[in-house]
Amino acid sequence: MPTKKTTKTTKAKTTKKAAAPSVDWEQVARLLLTSRTIDEIEEQELAPAGKVTYQFSSKGHELSQILLGLQLTQGHDAATVYYRSRPFMLVAGLTPQEAFAADMARTGSPSEGRDVGVVYSLPPRHGVTVLPSSGDVGAQYTPAAGWAQAATYYQGELKDKDWKGAIAVALGGDGSVATNGFWAALTIATTLELPMLFFIEDNGYGISVPKHFQTPGGDIAANLKSFKNLRITTGSGTEPKETAERIADAVSYVRSGAGTALLKLSVPRLTGHTFGEDQTAYKSAKQLKEEQSRDPLLAVRKHLGAKFDWDGLKADVEKDVRAQLAAAEQNPEPASYTGTLHLFASGEHRAQVPPALNKPAVNFDNAAAEDGARINMSEAIRRTMEVELEQNPRLLIFGEDVGPRGGVHRVTLDLQKKYGAARVFDTSLSEEGIIGRAAGMAMAGLTALPEIQFRKYADPATEQINDTGWVRWRTHGKFAVPMVIRIPVGYSKKTGDPWHSVSGEAIYTHSLGWRVAMPSNAADAVGLLRAALRGQDPTIFLEHRALYDSPISRRPYPGDEYALPFGKAAVLQAGNKLTVVTWGEMVHRCLEAAEPFAGQVELLDLRTVSPWDKEAVLASVRKTGRVLITHEDTHTGGFGGEIAATVAEEAFAYLDAPVARMTTPDALIPYNIALMNTLIPSVEALRTRIEELLTW
């Protein structure tokens, strides 16, 4: 498609136009030829031979990405990339050997053979951190917004001069502008006027779908003209001088602190979406010829002039790339035992990103204070957050309504008043934006504590939750995302309903890389939340709504350093004939149900379901010979099924009765209270089941 006349629209603060950039065009040519040579070797040799299974060519996109990469040298700059971003990665420090190793799924690559070869990440080598990219289109935008907000926090609140001028850039194709992630990040960045650049590479297609299916008229820049606090620039991504000027100008604008910018550059996609795809199914011969005429390699060669030894440079690059290919082919396959490593933090290994932080230390030897007034669970959580805010200046709390209102459950009440709107703040109404932003902040070294108002409302953030949990594994332990998500769950004492009463913890035990806590009382809430905030793993902290201000969950505040390890159940009462395993609000129902059977029922509160205390459960079952597992989540797919299967596999010979479960049936929680109470296991129903098992 022909390049339209370059336009430039400014809808934000104006700044002095950047001076013409100084570009080492020989360096650009070398990098462009390196990228092109890698693509051609993969397309012509490695993919046909089956050595590369996924091949995504960057042909046509190279020039703009290279010129962008050369601008990101601050040291705390960050970029989020996508599957066609290898030219940018070469500028950021990725070697051809690593690129080949990545596509051949070998060790010595960014993921050590775990992820698709073009799903990149890279700790800072040449001044920019490349945050772990995603296989989901559009998921790169909100983490970049989080990093940009972290940069403003370091400069404005922590007075860290090393972050002065740091920016975040999100690279994406024109197809990605239709995604939730793009719009969530655009809202975050522009409402806060963050130092973020949306770098849109417009090749006209999302696989085979023309761009007018992604945005009306096919031009996101034109459609955003009225968007406030956004400086928009468009132009060619293939003409050397113009492309260099457009990129330098956009980066300079964002780096100056003027605000957010979107730069849309027109580029051709010179091959199919992936190796072997026939573009003639959706592009005419005339269109294909026109795109070939805009090949940036030809433009750079022309720009260097006839006297430049292009053939000599090409031969030199070919020799180097071939040598690095040979080296990559000698990289070993991943060892068979390594596939389960780095799902969680370990004491022997620290991620490179974020670097070691001065978080308060966690000490599990501090006993809980047992004197003092008993406090509600909501107050216990608030006091814990207050202590951690005081001790950790990098801790930020945010979500919908958590600021002046103190949250819809009032758990963050007065925290903004005491610690300021930079540390406790409201967000736009986008859970994708809340969680993606938190991930970017965490990788920038902040401790992110977002709140999702209700469990059901976390569903729009599923993509970001999954991506975040996988980061440590996908990067072979090089990156980590130590953050905590607070989510109220379950029915309330006043009412239920399908939207606000979801428990649903089981789905998060299947979200790999996440730790999941569900405390039943104020003291445990303190200990588990503190351990999560001072830990190195992403954690989902589930707070049952019916326990916030309930007398049964009240405990004395256990102390400002009290912490509980994850995966350690509490034995609430001893017994020798039946083990009851539960967690959350159901703990209190089980305690009441077991009252008539003193000495017979051993009751375990798991406290955390990822990890869960398998050893404690098995030890108890081997002693009692019977087990009842109960929870508020649904029966089918509930986490109790995992516990039941484990007991059946590892303690079958000790059982004197069938493994039993009592759960909410496979139904939604109704609005009608009487109907709701027929679904959630009652004290009476639990007591009857306990008696049946004891007399089996």
WOTA-V550441 format. One line per field, one symbol per residue. phi: phi as a letter, one per 30 degrees, with the letter a starting at -180 (. if undefined). psi: psi as a letter, one per 30 degrees, with the letter a starting at -180 (. if undefined). A space follows every 50 residues. Layout:
# WOTA-V550441
phi=???
psi=???
This chain:
# WOTA-V550441
phi=.dddedbbbcbaecbdeddedcbddddddddddddddeeddddcbddddi dbccbcdcejcdedddddeddcbdjcdbbcbbdccdedddddkdcedddd dddchcdicechidceecccaaedbcjbccdedbdcdjdddddddddddd dddeddcchcddcdidbbbccadddddddedddddddedddchddbcdcc cccjbchccddddcaeiibddddcecddibccbbldcbdedddddddedd ddddddjdkcbbcccdbccdbdebejdcdddbbddddddddddceddddd ddddjddddddddddddedddddddddddddddedddddcdidbdbddbb ddbddecddedcbdcddddccjddbddddddddddddddddbdcdbcald iddediidcidceiddedcjddcbbdbddadeddddddddddddjcccbd ccdbedddedceedddedddedddchidcbbdbbccbdbidcddacldcc cdcidddddcdejccbcbdcaddddddddddddcdccdbccccdddcebc edcdbdddkdcdbcddibdcddacabbacccaaiddedddddddedceic cccccdibcbdcdddddddddddcibbbcbadddddiddedddddddddc bedcdcaddcbbbdddaddddddddeddcdededddddddddddcd
psi=kkklkklkkkhakklkkklkkjkjfeeeeeeeeeeeeeeeeeefeeeffg fkejjjkgkffeeeeeeeeffigfegllkklafggeeeeeeffkleeeee eefghllgleghgelkegjlljlkegfkkjkkllfkkfffeeeeeeeeee eeeeeeefhjffgkgklkkjkllfffffleeeeeeeeeeeefhlikkjjj jjgfkjcgklfffekkfgjeeefgegklhkkkklakgfjeeeeeeeeeee eeeeffgfaklkjjkklkjfalelkfkjfffgkleeeeeeeefgjfeeee eeeflffkieeeeeeeeeeeeeeeeeeeffkllkkffffglgelklffkk lekllklhlklkjgfkkkkfllkklleeeeeeeeeeeeeefjfgkkklak gfcefglfggfgkfeeeeflfffjllllijeeeeeeeeeeeeffgljkil kkeleeffefgeeeeeeeffeeefghgellijlkkkjkllllfelalfef gkdgfeefffjkfkkkkilfleeeeeeeeeeefgaglkkkjkjkeffehk effklkkflfgkkkkkgjlkjfkllgfkkkkalbffeeeeeeefefhkff kkkkjeekfjllieeeeeeeefefflkkkklfllekglfeeeeeeeeeef geffkglkkkkklklillklekeeeeffekkleeeeeeeeeeefg.
